[in-house]
Amino acid sequence: MSDLNKVIFILIDGLRADTAQREMGFLESTVDHQTARRWTLKCALPSLSRPLYHTVHTGTPPQDHGVTSNDHVRESEQDNVFSLTREAGGKTAAAAYSWFAELYNGLPFDPIMDREVDNPEKMIQHGRFYIEDDHPDAEIFRDADMLIKRHDPDYILVHPMACDHMGHEHGGDSVTYNHTAAKTDNFLSNYVPGWMERGYTVFVSADHGMDAGGNHGGTKPEVIHVPFYHLGSGNPGVEDTVESQLSVAPTLLTALGLTPGTRMRAPSLI
C-alpha cells in the first residue's frame, strides 16, 4: 500500500463549460452546497482530443509534448500523472478510450488483446479501454467502479465519450447534446458519492468543448472553455478568473501528494 492520497479524474470528452453549469445539476449542487469548487479553464490549442488527453496529464501544450493532431499516434515521452504516480509506488488505472492506452501503455494497440490490462509493469496498470466512439457511458462508469473496488488504485482516469459523440452528431447547441450532458451528470450522482466515501478526491473536467456545428479544434469560446470541478474541496465556491488547462496535471499531482514534474510550469489550483 502506498502513502499517496487517492484521486479520481473524470474527463468528460467534449463538455462545454456553459453546458456543465446549465445542465449538470449534481455537479452544480456540490458547488451550491459548498462542498466543491468550480473553475473555468481555457484549453490548449489545437482543441483536439488526442493532443489534450496528453496535455491534461503532462501539464504541457501540444507544441511541447509533440502530439499536435488526432492523427499523430505516438507514445508519451514526458513525465505525466500516470508515470509519476507509478514512480512514487502508486497504483494506476483507467476506464478510457484506447488512445490513452496508445499514449501510456505502448504501441501498437491490439483492439482484442489490449482492451483489458492488468499488468503491474504498465504505466496504466489496470485498464479497460474501449474503441468505438459510441461506447455507452454506462459501461465506462461500471468499468471504473469495478477497477476501484477490485484494485483500489491511487490514481484512476474515468473517460466517458457520449457528450463528444452526440456533439459531433447533433451540435453543441442541440437538445440531444444537452440531454447527454444531463445523463452523464446522473451517472456522476450515482457513483461519485460512493467513491468519495472510499476516500477518493474527485476532479471533473473536459478536454475541449463543442460548437453549434458539431466541431472543435479552433478558438471559439464554446470550444476552448471547459469546466473544472474539485469535489470535496476545502476552498469551495466559484473561481471567477479563467485559468489554464496546463494547471490540471499539477493539480492532480498535488492532490495525490506528489511534486509536479519539472516541465509542468503552470501552478496547481489547490
Buried (B, 14 or more C-beta within 10 A) or exposed (E): EBEBBBBBBBBBBBBBBBBBBEBBEBBBEBBEEEBBBBBBBBBBBBBBBBBBBBBBBBBBBBEBBBBBEBEEBEEBEBBBBBBBBBEBEBBBBBBBBBBBBBBBBEEEBEEEEBBEBEEEEBBBBBBBBBBEBEBEBEEBBBBBBBBBEEBBBBBBBBBBBBBBBBBBBBBBBBEEBBEBBBBBBBBBBEBBEEBBEEEBBBBBBBBBBBBBEBBBBEEBEBBBBBBBBBBBBEEBEEBEEEBBBBBBBBBBBBBBBBEBBEEBBBBBBB
